[in-house]
């Protein structure tokens, strides 16, 4: 167990591209910056319906008091210049296609032929949340029957239609509400998910590394870049696409207006008149490599990433108020080793263009940089005056701007700055705000130019990045190393990533699971979940009407069909959060997304099981990663509520034609608005549930954690992605403890519509998916949590070790089979004793034999040599891997589909009992054909502890378009 500091490689930026307000490429962006121009202005009518959504008076529900933004133009994808998968133009959102094009631009900038990049082990890491408007339109249409049912329940509406043909009015209103909306192609059934952005890039350019989108609010893209850096440093991938993409939604103006964070005037960071942000849209794409690889490959190196810091604010007063303590923590983590703070020549601040936010950030910077000699002042800058607040792209845009300043050796003026913010003590801090173009002179000692990029998001999510000019005379790939935190405990210094070295690739650190918790259907604690597993129970039931009126939807959508099974699910209908436990205001609990508090309860259980005392130092070094979907029930409800003005416009027009008095129409509109906001309180929520990062920041805010937090989506592989990112942060020393959370809640009409029309719903949900008579599934909901530490630290601190994670590997290819096989084969770099076939195997089985069979086919093909050897040395040739599944007990958890299995096997490896497959009768042919190697675990079996050289192991496979393979083993010491 080594505590040596590793000499990790710095990361080279070898390609760049952008599409930003007023700038179609990096040259146009630089021209805008150096000239101090702004690309912000009024949103055109084609992108914003002022009649419905604009009111100059702040505080009007469902309205915005500003109509300013920075926008880009969208055009058809240039298939003659860049590759695109089949059906790409219809299966992917406009914002996703625009980013894919920018990736092509960045690859060309890096010297690649975009049609033949020939670097398959490339990962895609993007800060991104919501794509374009189509997903909202589809949600609105599918939920319309419920909206109309709510309307018809109002007394004022019923009275107004007395003596009229109510059914005909209903029909006219439905037709009017859907007439201008795009219809979904139900043959292909495109969802336009957030993570489709990353997967599109992987498919287009034939990359087979991970594809993940990140959300840490306005720090999203900078967080994505950091995770790409760690994945490169630890040898998981050979190249990375990193950056961010955001799309302007008029309803996002409504959401930000409700928090009074927008300006009605101008974006002017550091200015006395700064009173809010102006939104921007667009994207930034960067191509990253390990520095020594870039040098060896002859790539042009535009800058070097030499330091990273991730942190969170801890408690604080509110979600919206930044704390300098968290920003200071992120900055301090980025400077250690040879990454010297006093070498920084330039700071690109986040600078939200609010008086409080700018002052808080400058106070944090001044605190950290107080050791800088007083013989110089450092220029501090922000892009917000040029392109507005780019939300998820803000950090990546700042990185791009900073690299351009380094390469042009020029510091541009701050756009929009007239009078300095008097709340900032400019005369007492080592910074100044440049108002004119400046030459960036080379440092006198010949060292490279150095810059810092700062970013933070609502919820207190902070990231700090250090960028260096590439100066081969002063630095070398052999001696220059990156620092990622104050204290680094990672792999041995013998690890070497250079291509021309003979040393083996780095071996993943063993990670201890020291705590676990969960909330699943009919299992509100891990103890209840273990009982459900061992005794073959399930959590299926009806979705309560208080959540969704699914029977109303069923009658509307499937009135002519008799083959649609009843709408049931793995539903959590007996959960309530005790706000007194963590002193969360009851109003927040009532109006926020319930999954926030399920996750918080599961985390509390996991921390209790871990026995951690949670000292201030432990909390400071504890981070959170949440694997989830950037959608779900709350997002669907929010889409319904945000379209309320559109619905009311159609309602008013129809009722006027029916000669209903205007005063009565006003009363109906008021009654309906109040009813809908009470039933779907998305706009009344004060916790930021509209952003996935709130799931992570809820945990750090409530528990006073400062190790950083982020939510991420990789579709059904999200739990694997979250686990891998947690492990990487531990491996580079960013934190000592990570809380890995995965959960999802989506039982809305959209899911049922898809499952029913795709014939995925089963009438026998309790039946094992490995049974020959099984087909289909029911959706489920819930969450699970693992508390992770490096194994050496856990042992040193005498923590309980419930299981050991030996590694996670990912592959993104063209089929479940190829993804699975490649992910398993990537474990070949592990020590020999870790590559043997596993004792237990579980996948994110989905209930469709044609898909589920591919996991087993790939496992057998990837491990056949190991299986043959194991059959020779174990049990006189009768060794078999036992298969398991949780699908018929919890349901299919979609974006969190792997977490029930992960928690299950952590408990199983600790309890040394094999939980059985519930209700398994006759084995399906796709399992039976491997009967010599695989068998369904049909009853609980307690095993004796394995010897120290041969611990029991479990292999978990999660995901479809991307697949993660997680290797777990029991504690053997």
PATOR-575223 format. One record per residue (C-alpha): residue in three letters; y, z negated, x negated. Coordinates in steps of 0.02 Angstrom, whole numbers, plus 32768, in hexadecimal, padded with zeros to 4 digits. Each point is the difference from the previous one (the first is absolute). Example, Ala and Ser with C-alpha at 12.3 -4.5 7.8 and 13.67 -1.06 7.14 Angstrom:
<rs>
ALA7F1F7E7A7D99;SER80AC80217FBB;
</rs>
This chain:
<rs>
UNK800080008000;UNK809480427FA0;UNK80B57FCB8015;UNK803F80837F85;UNK80978069802A;UNK7FCD80B68014;UNK8064808F7FB6;UNK800D8066809E;UNK804680AE7FF6;UNK80B08024803C;UNK800C80878084;UNK805680A87FE9;UNK805E805B8089;UNK7FD480B77FE1;UNK8038805580A1;UNK80847FE38086;UNK8038804E80A4;UNK80617FD1809A;UNK8042803480A8;UNK80937F8F8029;UNK809D8009806B;UNK806D80867FB2;UNK7F8080277F79;UNK7F698075800E;UNK7FCE7FDF7F4B;UNK80257F907F6C;UNK808980727FBC;UNK80607FF880A3;UNK7FE47F448006;UNK80497FEB7F52;UNK8097806C802C;UNK80227F938097;UNK7FF17F627F98;UNK806F80357F71;UNK8085803F8078;UNK7FF97F628069;UNK7FE3806180A2;UNK7FB77FBC80A2;UNK7F86805E8070;UNK80157F898093;UNK8047802E80A8;UNK7FE6800880BB;UNK7F518027803B;UNK7FF980AA8058;UNK7FD4800580B9;UNK7F5980527FD8;UNK7FC97F5F7FAA;UNK80567F7C806C;UNK80217FF380BB;UNK80A77FA78006;UNK80027FFC80BE;UNK7F647F958004;UNK80017F9B7F60;UNK80B57FE97FC7;UNK807A7F798033;UNK80907FCE7F8D;UNK7FF17F4B8037;UNK7F867F9E7F90;UNK7F787F9D8056;UNK7FD580768090;UNK7F4280018015;UNK7FAC80A87FDD;UNK80A380447FB7;UNK804A80197F53;UNK80B77FEA7FD6;UNK7FFE807E7F73;UNK7FD280B87FF9;UNK800980197F43;UNK7F7280327F8B;UNK7FD2806A7F6B;UNK7F8580898032;UNK7F9D808D7FB1;UNK7FCC80AA8042;UNK7F4A80268028;UNK7FB780AD7FEA;UNK7F5380508008;UNK7F8B7FCB7F75;UNK8003807E7F6F;UNK7F47802A7FF9;UNK8024808A7F84;UNK803C7F7E7F82;UNK7F937F688024;UNK7F517FE58047;UNK7FE47FBD80AF;UNK7F5D7FCF8056;UNK7FC280618095;UNK805E7FCE809D;UNK807E7FA87F91;UNK80958043805F;UNK7FC07FB980A5;UNK7F9F7F667FC6;UNK808E7FB47F9B;UNK80AD7FC3802A;UNK809E80587FC4;UNK802D7F6C7F8F;UNK7F5280067FB3;UNK800A80BA7FDF;UNK80AC7FE97FB1;UNK7FBC7F7C7F89;UNK7F6A806C7FD5;UNK8079808A7FD1;UNK80637F897F92;UNK7F5E7FCD7FAA;UNK7FE780B97FDA;UNK80B180077FB8;UNK7FDD7F677F95;UNK7F5D80497FBF;UNK805980A17FCF;UNK80877F967FAE;UNK7F747FAB7F9E;UNK7FBC80A87FC7;UNK7F6A800F8074;UNK7FC380938066;UNK7FFF7FAF80AD;UNK7F6C806A8035;UNK7F9B7FC67F68;UNK803B7F537FCD;UNK7F557FD67FB8;UNK80197F457FFE;UNK7F8F7FC6808E;UNK80077F457FDB;UNK80B27FF4803D;UNK803B7F7A8079;UNK808980118082;UNK80707F68801D;UNK808F8017807C;UNK807D7F8D8054;UNK7FFF803A80B4;UNK7FF67FBD80B1;UNK801B80718095;UNK7FED80BD8001;UNK8062806D807B;UNK80157FF280BC;UNK7F5B8049803B;UNK7F9B7F5F7FFD;UNK80867FAD806B;UNK7FFC8090807C;UNK7F437FF6800F;UNK80047F428019;UNK808580128086;UNK7F9E8084805F;UNK7F5B7FA27FFD;UNK80517F5D8036;UNK80668053808A;UNK7F847FD2808C;UNK80197F497FD6;UNK80BC80157FFA;UNK7FFD804E80AD;UNK7F907F758041;UNK807E7F807FC3;UNK808A805F8058;UNK7F9F800880A3;UNK7FE47F447FFC;UNK80BB7FDC800D;UNK80407FC880A9;UNK80A4805E7FE9;UNK7FA180A27FDF;UNK7F8B7FE88093;UNK80937FDF8075;UNK805E80997FC3;UNK7F6C80738026;UNK7FDB7FBF80AE;UNK7FF380958075;UNK7FED80777F6D;UNK7F6880527FB2;UNK7FE47F847F73;UNK7F6C80627FBA;UNK8069809D7FF2;UNK808D7FA17FAB;UNK7F807FB97F87;UNK7FBE80AE7FDA;UNK80AF80467FE2;UNK802D7F717F8D;UNK7F6380167F99;UNK801F80BB7FF0;UNK80B57FE67FCD;UNK7FD37F7A7F80;UNK7F8380717FA7;UNK804F80AC8015;UNK805D80027F5A;UNK7F797FAB7F97;UNK7F8580567F8E;UNK7F4C7FF7803C;UNK7F777FC17F8F;UNK7F77807A7FCC;UNK7F6E7F99803E;UNK7F8180717FAD;UNK803F7FCA7F55;UNK80507F5D8037;UNK807F7FE57F75;UNK80427F4F7FF5;UNK808C80197F7F;UNK7FD87F5D7FA8;UNK806E7FBC7F76;UNK7F76800D7F7D;UNK7FE580B8802B;UNK8093801A7F8A;UNK7F9C7FC67F68;UNK7F5F80538039;UNK805980A6801B;UNK803A80007F4C;UNK7F507FD67FC4;UNK7FB4808C8067;UNK808380827FD2;UNK7FF97FE57F44;UNK7F477FCC7FF8;UNK801D7F4F7FC3;UNK7F717F86801B;UNK80507F5A7FD2;UNK80447F83807D;UNK807D80368084;UNK806A7F6E803F;UNK80A57FE9805A;UNK805F7F5E7FE4;UNK807C7F9F8066;UNK80687F737FBA;UNK80968034806A;UNK808B80477F94;UNK7F9F7FD87F60;UNK7F6B806C8037;UNK800C80917F85;UNK80267F917F6B;UNK7F687F97802D;UNK7F98809F800D;UNK803980337F52;UNK7FCD7F557FBB;UNK7F51800D804A;UNK7FF080AF7FB8;UNK80317FB87F56;UNK7F7A7F7A800A;UNK7F7A807B8037;UNK8029806D7F6A;UNK80077F6D7F87;UNK7F577FC08038;UNK7FAE80AA7FEE;UNK7FD6801D80B7;UNK805980A98001;UNK803F807E7F81;UNK80A080358059;UNK80667FC58094;UNK807280498082;UNK807B7F778030;UNK809B7FFC806A;UNK803A7FEF80B2;UNK8022805F80A1;UNK80647FD2809A;UNK8030805880A0;UNK809A7FE08069;UNK7FD97FC080AF;UNK808C7FE6807B;UNK7FA27F69803F;UNK80037FB57F51;UNK80BC7FFB8017;UNK7FDF7F9B809E;UNK7F8F7F877FA2;UNK807B7FE57F72;UNK80917FF4807B;UNK7FA87F6E8056;UNK800B7FA07F5B;UNK80B880347FE5;UNK7FD580457F53;UNK805280AC8019;UNK80B280357FDA;UNK806F80638076;UNK806A803E7F70;UNK7FBF802A7F53;UNK7F7E7FCD7F80;UNK805E7FB27F6F;UNK7F997F8E7F8F;UNK80627F797FA3;UNK809A80298069;UNK806B7F81805D;UNK7FE4806480A0;UNK7F4280027FF0;UNK7FBD7FC880A9;UNK7F5980578016;UNK7F8E808E7FD3;UNK7FF380B78030;UNK7F4F8044800B;UNK7FC580927F98;UNK7F6280698005;UNK7F9E80687F84;UNK7F857FE57F72;UNK7FE87FE97F46;UNK7F62802B7F9E;UNK7FD97FCB7F4D;UNK7F6D80307F91;UNK7FC47F727F90;UNK7F887FF67F6E;UNK7FD27F817F7C;UNK807A801D7F72;UNK7F7E80257F7B;UNK7FAD807F8074;UNK80A680558021;UNK8023800A7F45;UNK7F5180417FDB;UNK800E8082808B;UNK80AB803D7FC6;UNK80567FD280A3;UNK80BD7FF48008;UNK80297F488012;UNK809C7FDF8067;UNK7FF87F437FFA;UNK7F887F717FDF;UNK7FDA7F718078;UNK7FFB7F687F90;UNK80077F6C8076;UNK7FDD7FD180B4;UNK801F7F668069;UNK7FC87FDB80B2;UNK80337F62805E;UNK80307FBB80AA;UNK80887F8B803B;UNK7F987F728042;UNK80417FA7809A;UNK80B980248013;UNK806D7FF2809A;UNK7FCD809E805B;UNK7FA780A67FF2;UNK80A3805F7FE9;UNK80567F927F7E;UNK7FCE80267F4B;UNK7FE97F707F86;UNK8034800D7F4C;UNK7F6A7F957FCC;UNK7F828087802B;UNK806680897FAC;UNK80117F967F64;UNK7F457FE57FFE;UNK7FDD80BC8008;UNK807C80237F74;UNK7FBB7F787F8F;UNK7F5080428015;UNK803680AC7FC1;UNK80417FBF7F5A;UNK7F877FB77F82;UNK7FAC80327F5F;UNK806180907FB2;UNK805A802A80A3;UNK80A27FAB7FD2;UNK80817FD98083;UNK8093800F7F88;UNK7FD380B77FDE;UNK802C803480B2;UNK809480798001;UNK8007802B80B9;UNK7FCB7FB280A6;UNK7FDD8061809D;UNK80127F7F808A;UNK7FB8800680AE;UNK80AE7FDC8047;UNK7FE7801080BB;UNK80BC8013801C;UNK80107F5B805A;UNK80777F7C7FC0;UNK7F7D7F758000;UNK7F70806B7FBF;UNK8066804A7F70;UNK80467F567FCF;UNK7F547FAE8004;UNK7FB580887F93;UNK808E7FF97F82;UNK7FEF7F427FF8;UNK7F4680157FDA;UNK802380847F7B;UNK80877F947FB1;UNK7F897F6B7FF9;UNK7F7980657FA7;UNK8077805C7F8C;UNK80677F697FCE;UNK7FB280077F53;UNK804D80AD7FE1;UNK80847FF87F74;UNK80B17FFC8044;UNK803B808A7F8D;UNK7FCA80838081;UNK7FF3801B80BB;UNK7F73805E8053;UNK802480868081;UNK7FAF7FDB80A9;UNK7FE6808C807D;UNK7FB7803180A9;UNK7FD280A38057;UNK802A7FBE80AF;UNK80AD804F8000;UNK7FB780AC7FD9;UNK7F65800C806C;UNK80027F628069;UNK7F767F80800B;UNK7F6080617FED;UNK7F967F718046;UNK7F5080167FB9;UNK804080807F81;UNK80917F957FC1;UNK7FA87FC37F63;UNK7FB980A97FCF;UNK80AA80538019;UNK804C7F7C7F8E;UNK7F7A80207F7D;UNK802180BC8007;UNK80BB7FE77FF4;UNK7FEA7F8B7F6A;UNK7F8D80797FA5;UNK807E808C801A;UNK80887F917FB9;UNK7F927FDC7F68;UNK7FD580B67FE2;UNK80B5803A8016;UNK803F7F6A7F9C;UNK80847FEB8086;UNK802C7F78807D;UNK8046804580A5;UNK80877FAC8069;UNK7FD37F978098;UNK80228067809B;UNK80707FAF8083;UNK803C7F707F94;UNK80BA7FDC801E;UNK801E7F457FF5;UNK7F847F8A7FAD;UNK7FA77F81806E;UNK80647F5E7FE8;UNK7F637F978020;UNK7FBF803C7F58;UNK804D7FA87F69;UNK8013809F7F9A;UNK80637FAB7F76;UNK7F797F7E7FE5;UNK7F65806B7FF9;UNK7FC0807B7F7C;UNK800D80968075;UNK8080807F8039;UNK7FFD80878086;UNK802A80AC7FB6;UNK807B80688065;UNK800180987F90;UNK7F8580697F9C;UNK7FD07FAB7F5C;UNK7FA280347F65;UNK7F677F957FE0;UNK800A7FE77F46;UNK7F637FE47F99;UNK7FE37F4A7FD0;UNK80407FD97F52;UNK7F577FC27FC0;UNK7FAB80A4802B;UNK7F937FB78088;UNK7FE28064809F;UNK80797FF48091;UNK7FBF7F80807D;UNK80247FEC80B9;UNK7FC77F8E808C;UNK7FE2802D80B6;UNK80087F778083;UNK7FC0800980B3;UNK7FE47F86808E;UNK7FCC800B80B6;UNK80137F9A809D;UNK7F8B7F6D7FFF;UNK802E7FD97F4C;UNK7F9480837FA8;UNK804080257F51;UNK7FD4807B7F76;UNK8051801B7F56;UNK7FD880917F8A;UNK8033801E7F4B;UNK801680B47FC3;UNK8014803A7F4D;UNK803980A27FB3;UNK7F7080547FA4;UNK80297FF27F47;UNK7F6580267F99;UNK805A7FD47F5F;UNK801E7F4F803C;UNK7F667FE7806D;UNK7F4D80387FF8;UNK7F7180068078;UNK7F9B7F947F8B;UNK80767F6D7FF2;UNK806F80078099;UNK7FB77F96808B;UNK802E7FD480B1;UNK801F7F548045;UNK7FDF7FDF80B7;UNK801F7F45800B;UNK80277F627FA3;UNK7F4A7FD37FE4;UNK7F7A80827FE6;UNK7F487FD4800A;UNK7F9A809C8009;UNK7F7F80677FA6;UNK7FDA7FF67F48;UNK8075804E7F81;UNK7F7180727FCE;UNK80218067809C;UNK804F80A57FCD;UNK803480898076;UNK802680897F83;UNK7F9E80A18015;UNK7FDE80137F46;UNK7FB37F547FED;UNK7F457FDB8006;UNK80147F55804F;UNK7FB57FF180AE;UNK807380028098;UNK803E7F58803D;UNK7F857F968061;UNK80417FB380A2;UNK80227F477FFA;UNK7F897F948067;UNK80607FBA8093;UNK7FD37F5F8058;UNK800B7FEE80BD;UNK80387F4C8011;UNK80287FFE80BA;UNK7FE58063809F;UNK80367FFD80B5;UNK7FF980708099;UNK8024801A80B7;UNK7F8C807A8057;UNK7FCB801780B6;UNK7FB07F5E803D;UNK80127FBA7F50;UNK80A87FAD7FE1;UNK7FC57FAE7F5E;UNK7F88802D7F75;UNK7F867F7C8040;UNK7FFD805380AB;UNK7FED80AA7FAD;UNK7F6A7FC67F9B;UNK7FB17FBE809F;UNK802080A88055;UNK7FAE805C7F6D;UNK7F687F927FEB;UNK7FDA7FF680B9;UNK801D80B7802A;UNK80927FE38077;UNK808F80788023;UNK80B47FF68039;UNK8008808D807F;UNK80627FEE80A0;UNK8087804D806D;UNK80B0801A7FC1;UNK80707F90806C;UNK807F80548071;UNK80877F957FB3;UNK7FED806E7F66;UNK7FDD80AC8049;UNK7FDF804180AF;UNK7F6A80657FC6;UNK7FB4801580AC;UNK80A280548039;UNK7FF580737F6A;UNK7F4780218020;UNK801E803380B5;UNK808C80757FCB;UNK7FAC80507F6B;UNK7F4880018030;UNK7FFE800780BE;UNK7F8E80987FFD;UNK7F877FBF7F7D;UNK7F6C7F90801E;UNK7FC180007F4D;UNK80867F8E7FB4;UNK7FBB7F527FDF;UNK80637F678037;UNK80927FDA7F8E;UNK7FC77F687F9F;UNK801F7FC77F4F;UNK7FE87F7D7F7B;UNK80947FA38047;UNK80557F5D7FCE;UNK80377FBD80A8;UNK7FF97F457FDF;UNK807A7FF27F6F;UNK80A47FA27FFF;UNK80697FCF7F6C;UNK803A7F4D7FEE;UNK80B580177FC9;UNK800C7F497FCD;UNK7F82801C7F74;UNK807A80607F93;UNK809D7FDA8066;UNK801880B48037;UNK8080800A808F;UNK7FA3801D80A5;UNK80718094802B;UNK7FC680597F63;UNK7F4B7FE2802D;UNK801A803E80B2;UNK805480A47FD2;UNK7FAD802E7F5B;UNK7F6180627FE1;UNK7F6F7F85801C;UNK7FA280407F67;UNK80877FAD7F94;UNK7FC77F558038;UNK7F4780287FFF;UNK8014802E7F4A;UNK80657F637FDE;UNK7F7A7F91804F;UNK7F7780587F9E;UNK80627FE97F5E;UNK80177F478026;UNK7F447FF08019;UNK7FDB805D7F5E;UNK80797F947F9C;UNK7FB17F638049;UNK7F53803C7FCF;UNK803E80287F51;UNK803B7F4D7FEA;UNK80A1803A7FAD;UNK80877F7B8002;UNK808580878002;UNK80757FB37F82;UNK80AA80557FE7;UNK7FBA80597F66;UNK7F65803B805E;UNK806E8043808D;UNK807180567F83;UNK7F6D805F7FB7;UNK7FAB802C80A5;UNK801280AF804A;UNK7FCC805280A3;UNK7FB980AE8024;UNK7FD8803480B2;UNK7F8F80948025;UNK8026803C80AF;UNK803780938069;UNK80B880288013;UNK7FF0800780BC;UNK7F957FA3807E;UNK80267FAD80A6;UNK80AE7FC37FD4;UNK803580AA7FBF;UNK7FBF8053809D;UNK80607F86806D;UNK809A801B7F95;UNK7FF380BC801A;UNK7FFC7FE480BC;UNK80977F8C7FFB;UNK806680707F8D;UNK7FEB80918078;UNK80427F978090;UNK80A9805A8007;UNK7FA680A7800F;UNK7F917FBE808B;UNK80967FB8805C;UNK805E80A57FF4;UNK7F71805A8057;UNK7FF07F74807E;UNK80B88009802D;UNK7FFB80BD8015;UNK7F677FFA8071;UNK80447F73806C;UNK80A880598014;UNK7FA480978042;UNK7FAB7F8B807B;UNK80AD7FC9803D;UNK7FED7F4E7FC2;UNK80A77FA77FF2;UNK80487FEE7F51;UNK800D7F43800E;UNK7F487FF8802F;UNK7FD280707F6E;UNK80617F8D7F8B;UNK7FA17F6B8045;UNK7F5880567FEA;UNK802C80317F4D;UNK80367F4E7FD9;UNK7F647FB3804E;UNK7F8E80787FA5;UNK80577FE47F58;UNK7FF17F438010;UNK7F4A800C8035;UNK7FCF80747F72;UNK805A7F9C7F79;UNK7FAA7F63803B;UNK7F5580518001;UNK801D805F7F5D;UNK807F7F987F9D;UNK800B80747F69;UNK80BF80058000;UNK800B7F45801E;UNK7F957FDA7F67;UNK805E7FA87F74;UNK7F78800A7F7D;UNK800580B77FD0;UNK7F58802C804E;UNK803A80B58004;UNK7FDE80087F45;UNK7F4E7FE27FBF;UNK80467F9A7F70;UNK80237F74807E;UNK7F457FDC7FFF;UNK800F7FD77F47;UNK80AC7FAF8000;UNK7FCD7F8F8092;UNK7F827FB07F89;UNK80757FF07F6A;UNK80917FC1806A;UNK7F9A7F808060;UNK7F9D7FBE7F6C;UNK808E800C7F81;UNK7FA780797F8A;UNK805E805F7F79;UNK7F7C80747FB6;UNK803580998063;UNK7FBA8051809C;UNK7FD980AD8043;UNK7FA28055808D;UNK7F9D809D7FDF;UNK7F9E80828060;UNK7F7480727FC8;UNK7FB6801E80AD;UNK7F527FB48013;UNK80007FD87F45;UNK80977F8D800D;UNK7FA17F607FDA;UNK7FB9804F7F62;UNK80AD80397FCC;UNK80497F53801D;UNK7F737FAE7F9D;UNK8016807A7F6F;UNK80BB7FE27FF8;UNK7FE77F438002;UNK7F84800C7F71;UNK807580717F9D;UNK80907F848011;UNK7F8D7F767FC1;UNK7FC2806C7F71;UNK80AE80287FBD;UNK80367F4C8015;UNK8082801A8088;UNK7FB77F6C8060;UNK7F7E7F787FE9;UNK7FC7800080B6;UNK7FFD808C8080;UNK7FEB7FF480BB;UNK7FA5809C803B;UNK8014801980BB;UNK7FC1808A8070;UNK8013800B80BB;UNK802B80718090;UNK80217FF580B9;UNK7FF880A18065;UNK7FAE800180AA;UNK8082806A8058;UNK7FEA809A8070;UNK801880747F6A;UNK7F627FBE7FAE;UNK7F9C8005809F;UNK803C80AF8027;UNK7FC6803B7F56;UNK7F597FA58007;UNK7FD9803A80B0;UNK803080B67FE8;UNK7FA680057F59;UNK7F677FB38053;UNK7FFC7F6E7F88;UNK7FF47F73807E;UNK7F567FB18013;UNK7FB67FB2809C;UNK7F977F8D7F93;UNK80797FB47F81;UNK7F887F737FD6;UNK7F80807B7FBC;UNK7FF180127F43;UNK804D80A27FBE;UNK7F66800E7F90;UNK7F918006809A;UNK7FB980AA802F;UNK80417FF180B3;UNK80B27FD37FCD;UNK80978071800B;UNK80B87FD68008;UNK80667F627FF1;UNK80857F92804D;UNK80A47FDC7FA8;UNK801F7F507FC2;UNK808C7F967FBA;UNK80197F6E7F8B;UNK80237FD37F4C;UNK7FB07FB77F65;UNK80427FAF7F61;UNK7FC27FE57F4E;UNK80557F917F7F;UNK7FE7804C7F54;UNK80157FC57F4C;UNK7FC780407F57;UNK7F557FB47FE6;UNK802E7FAD7F5C;UNK80967FAB8050;UNK7F9C7FC98098;UNK7F7B7FB27F91;UNK80837FB07F8F;UNK80567FB18097;UNK7F597FCF804F;UNK801C8065809E;UNK7F7080208077;UNK7FB680AD7FDF;UNK7FB18048809E;UNK7FE080AD7FB8;UNK8031806B7F6C;UNK804C80AD8011;UNK7FC4806C7F71;UNK806C8095802C;UNK8043807A807F;UNK7FFD80BB7FED;UNK804D8086806E;UNK7FE780B9801F;UNK8059807A8072;UNK7FA280A38014;UNK7FCD80798089;UNK7F787F9C8059;UNK7FC07F508019;UNK7F69802D7F95;UNK8065803F7F6C;UNK807D7F71800D;UNK7F767F7F8002;UNK7F9A804E7F74;UNK809780137F8D;UNK803D7F4E8022;UNK7F557FB97FD4;UNK7FF0806E7F67;UNK80A67FBF7FC0;UNK7FAF7F567FEA;UNK7F9F804E7F70;UNK80867FC27F8B;UNK7FCD7F4D802B;UNK7F827FA27F93;UNK7F4D803A801A;UNK7FCA7F64805D;UNK808580218084;UNK7FCD80B38029;UNK7F537FD88045;UNK7FDF801E80B7;UNK803D7F72806E;UNK7F9D7F828065;UNK806D801A809A;UNK805F80998039;UNK807B800E808D;UNK8077808B8030;UNK808A80188080;UNK7F8080498075;UNK805980568091;UNK7F6E801B8078;UNK7FF680BC7FE4;UNK7F5980277FA9;UNK804080A07FAE;UNK80877F9A7FA6;UNK7FA07F5E7FE3;UNK7F70805F7FB0;UNK807580417F78;UNK801C7F507FBC;UNK7F467FE77FE7;UNK7FDF80AF7FBD;UNK80897FE97F7F;UNK7FC77F527FCF;UNK7F4E803B7FE3;UNK803880987F9D;UNK807A7F9B7F96;UNK7F887F727FD7;UNK7F5580538001;UNK7FE37FDC7F47;UNK802F7F4A801A;UNK7F907FF48099;UNK7F6D80457F9E;UNK801C7F827F74;UNK80177F6F807A;UNK7F5F802E8058;UNK7FAA7FF27F59;UNK80417F557FD3;UNK80167FAB80A9;UNK7F7E7FC4807B;UNK7F73806B7FBB;UNK805180A18036;UNK802A7FCA80B1;UNK80BA7FE27FE5;UNK806F8038808F;UNK80B97FF58020;UNK80267FAC80A6;UNK807D80568072;UNK807B7FA6806F;UNK80898026807D;UNK80817FA38068;UNK802E80928071;UNK7F9C7FC18095;UNK80477F507FF1;UNK80BB80167FDE;UNK801B80B58032;UNK805280867F94;UNK809F7FB87FB4;UNK804580AB7FCD;UNK807D7FE27F72;UNK7FAF7F587FDD;UNK7F4E803B801A;UNK7FBD7FBA7F5D;UNK80407F4E800D;UNK7F777FB98074;UNK7F7D80397F82;UNK80627FBF7F6B;UNK80147F528049;UNK7F4B8003803B;UNK7FB9801F7F52;UNK80717F847FAA;UNK7FB67F7C8073;UNK7F5080477FEE;UNK80057FFC7F42;UNK803C7F4E8007;UNK7F887FC68088;UNK7F7280657FB2;UNK7FC9803F80AB;UNK7FF280B3803B;UNK8050800F80AD;UNK7F978072806F;UNK8036809F8057;UNK80197FCD80B4;UNK7F9580548086;UNK7FA780777F89;UNK7F608046804B;UNK7FC480A87FBC;UNK804A80427F5E;UNK806080A3800A;UNK7FB980987FA4;UNK809280097F87;UNK7FCF7F527FC4;UNK7F4380108011;UNK7FF880947F89;UNK802D7F887F73;UNK7F847F7A8034;UNK7FBF7FEE7F4F;UNK80AC7FC97FC4;UNK80617FC28098;UNK7FD77F928093;UNK80647FB8808F;UNK80187F447FF6;UNK7FB47FD480A9;UNK7FFA7F427FEB;UNK80587F7C7F97;UNK7FAD7FE17F59;UNK802C7F727F89;UNK7FE5802B7F4C;UNK7FF07F987F64;UNK8090800C7F84;UNK7FEB808C7F83;UNK7FF67FDE7F48;UNK809F800D7F98;UNK7FD480AE7FC1;UNK7FD9804980AA;UNK80717FBF808B;UNK7FF1804380B0;UNK807D808C8020;UNK804C80518098;UNK804F80AC8008;UNK808280208086;UNK803F80AD8030;UNK809D80128069;UNK8060809A8036;UNK7FDE80B4802A;UNK808880767FBE;UNK800B7F887F6E;UNK7F6F7F8C7FD6;UNK80067F5F7F9C;UNK7F647FB67FB4;UNK800B7F447FE6;UNK7F817FA77F93;UNK7FE57F48802A;UNK7F877F857FB2;UNK7FD27F4B8017;UNK803E7F7B7F8A;UNK7F7E7FEF7F76;UNK80437F747F93;
</rs>
